[in-house]
Amino acid sequence: MTDLEVAKEHLEAWLMADLAVSKNQSYQMGSKRYTRADAGLIAERIKYWKKEVTRLSSKRKSRIKIRSVIPRDL
């Protein structure tokens, strides 16, 4: 699993948590249970993982570099 895939998975989990608490429900990730009181934390984590997904996506695109070659007759 690549870093980008991991970041997308984390983002998806936090988005699901946000959706659950917005419906006045709780959400469990591992042994931690999140409720409406944790909405600020959830929003921070969503922001963080969105930035990571964006960073890793742009990093992946920038790996391929095309350079021009000018043949010279020496």
Phi and psi in degrees as GROMACS dihedral restraints (atoms count N, CA, C in turn):
[ dihedral_restraints ]
;  ai    aj    ak    al  type     phi  dphi    fc
    3     4     5     6     1   -81.8    20    10
    4     5     6     7     1   165.8    20    10
    6     7     8     9     1   -59.6    20    10
    7     8     9    10     1   -38.6    20    10
    9    10    11    12     1   -63.8    20    10
   10    11    12    13     1   -42.4    20    10
   12    13    14    15     1   -63.8    20    10
   13    14    15    16     1   -40.2    20    10
   15    16    17    18     1   -64.0    20    10
   16    17    18    19     1   -44.6    20    10
   18    19    20    21     1   -62.0    20    10
   19    20    21    22     1   -42.1    20    10
   21    22    23    24     1   -64.2    20    10
   22    23    24    25     1   -38.4    20    10
   24    25    26    27     1   -64.9    20    10
   25    26    27    28     1   -43.6    20    10
   27    28    29    30     1   -64.3    20    10
   28    29    30    31     1   -44.1    20    10
   30    31    32    33     1   -58.4    20    10
   31    32    33    34     1   -45.2    20    10
   33    34    35    36     1   -60.4    20    10
   34    35    36    37     1   -42.4    20    10
   36    37    38    39     1   -62.4    20    10
   37    38    39    40     1   -43.6    20    10
   39    40    41    42     1   -70.1    20    10
   40    41    42    43     1   -33.0    20    10
   42    43    44    45     1   -66.2    20    10
   43    44    45    46     1   -37.8    20    10
   45    46    47    48     1   -66.2    20    10
   46    47    48    49     1   -39.3    20    10
   48    49    50    51     1   -62.6    20    10
   49    50    51    52     1   -43.2    20    10
   51    52    53    54     1   -61.4    20    10
   52    53    54    55     1   -44.1    20    10
   54    55    56    57     1   -62.3    20    10
   55    56    57    58     1   -43.0    20    10
   57    58    59    60     1   -64.2    20    10
   58    59    60    61     1   -47.6    20    10
   60    61    62    63     1   -72.0    20    10
   61    62    63    64     1   -25.7    20    10
   63    64    65    66     1   -69.4    20    10
   64    65    66    67     1   -21.6    20    10
   66    67    68    69     1   -94.7    20    10
   67    68    69    70     1    17.7    20    10
   69    70    71    72     1    65.4    20    10
   70    71    72    73     1    29.3    20    10
   72    73    74    75     1  -111.4    20    10
   73    74    75    76     1   170.4    20    10
   75    76    77    78     1  -102.4    20    10
   76    77    78    79     1   165.2    20    10
   78    79    80    81     1  -139.0    20    10
   79    80    81    82     1   137.3    20    10
   81    82    83    84     1  -115.3    20    10
   82    83    84    85     1   130.8    20    10
   84    85    86    87     1  -124.9    20    10
   85    86    87    88     1   109.5    20    10
   87    88    89    90     1    65.2    20    10
   88    89    90    91     1  -128.2    20    10
   90    91    92    93     1   -94.4    20    10
   91    92    93    94     1    -2.0    20    10
   93    94    95    96     1   -97.6    20    10
   94    95    96    97     1   131.8    20    10
   96    97    98    99     1  -108.6    20    10
   97    98    99   100     1   129.6    20    10
   99   100   101   102     1  -107.0    20    10
  100   101   102   103     1   141.5    20    10
  102   103   104   105     1  -129.5    20    10
  103   104   105   106     1  -174.4    20    10
  105   106   107   108     1   -56.1    20    10
  106   107   108   109     1   -33.1    20    10
  108   109   110   111     1   -62.7    20    10
  109   110   111   112     1   -21.8    20    10
  111   112   113   114     1   -94.7    20    10
  112   113   114   115     1    11.9    20    10
  114   115   116   117     1   -58.9    20    10
  115   116   117   118     1   -37.8    20    10
  117   118   119   120     1   -63.8    20    10
  118   119   120   121     1   -44.2    20    10
  120   121   122   123     1   -62.9    20    10
  121   122   123   124     1   -43.7    20    10
  123   124   125   126     1   -60.9    20    10
  124   125   126   127     1   -43.5    20    10
  126   127   128   129     1   -61.7    20    10
  127   128   129   130     1   -40.0    20    10
  129   130   131   132     1   -62.7    20    10
  130   131   132   133     1   -44.1    20    10
  132   133   134   135     1   -66.9    20    10
  133   134   135   136     1   -37.4    20    10
  135   136   137   138     1   -62.9    20    10
  136   137   138   139     1   -45.4    20    10
  138   139   140   141     1   -59.5    20    10
  139   140   141   142     1   -45.5    20    10
  141   142   143   144     1   -60.2    20    10
  142   143   144   145     1   -50.0    20    10
  144   145   146   147     1   -70.2    20    10
  145   146   147   148     1   -30.7    20    10
  147   148   149   150     1   -63.5    20    10
  148   149   150   151     1   -42.3    20    10
  150   151   152   153     1   -63.6    20    10
  151   152   153   154     1   -40.2    20    10
  153   154   155   156     1   -64.6    20    10
  154   155   156   157     1   -44.3    20    10
  156   157   158   159     1   -61.3    20    10
  157   158   159   160     1   -44.6    20    10
  159   160   161   162     1   -62.3    20    10
  160   161   162   163     1   -46.1    20    10
  162   163   164   165     1   -62.1    20    10
  163   164   165   166     1   -46.7    20    10
  165   166   167   168     1   -70.2    20    10
  166   167   168   169     1   -33.3    20    10
  168   169   170   171     1   -66.5    20    10
  169   170   171   172     1   -43.8    20    10
  171   172   173   174     1   -71.5    20    10
  172   173   174   175     1   -32.5    20    10
  174   175   176   177     1   -64.2    20    10
  175   176   177   178     1   -40.4    20    10
  177   178   179   180     1   -64.4    20    10
  178   179   180   181     1   -40.9    20    10
  180   181   182   183     1   -68.5    20    10
  181   182   183   184     1   -32.9    20    10
  183   184   185   186     1   -82.4    20    10
  184   185   186   187     1    -2.0    20    10
  186   187   188   189     1   -68.1    20    10
  187   188   189   190     1   -32.5    20    10
  189   190   191   192     1   -88.3    20    10
  190   191   192   193     1   118.0    20    10
  192   193   194   195     1  -123.8    20    10
  193   194   195   196     1   132.5    20    10
  195   196   197   198     1  -106.4    20    10
  196   197   198   199     1   128.3    20    10
  198   199   200   201     1  -120.8    20    10
  199   200   201   202     1   143.1    20    10
  201   202   203   204     1   -87.3    20    10
  202   203   204   205     1   147.9    20    10
  204   205   206   207     1  -121.3    20    10
  205   206   207   208     1   130.1    20    10
  207   208   209   210     1  -109.1    20    10
  208   209   210   211     1   112.9    20    10
  210   211   212   213     1   -69.1    20    10
  211   212   213   214     1   138.4    20    10
  213   214   215   216     1  -126.5    20    10
  214   215   216   217     1   142.4    20    10
  216   217   218   219     1  -100.8    20    10
  217   218   219   220     1   107.7    20    10
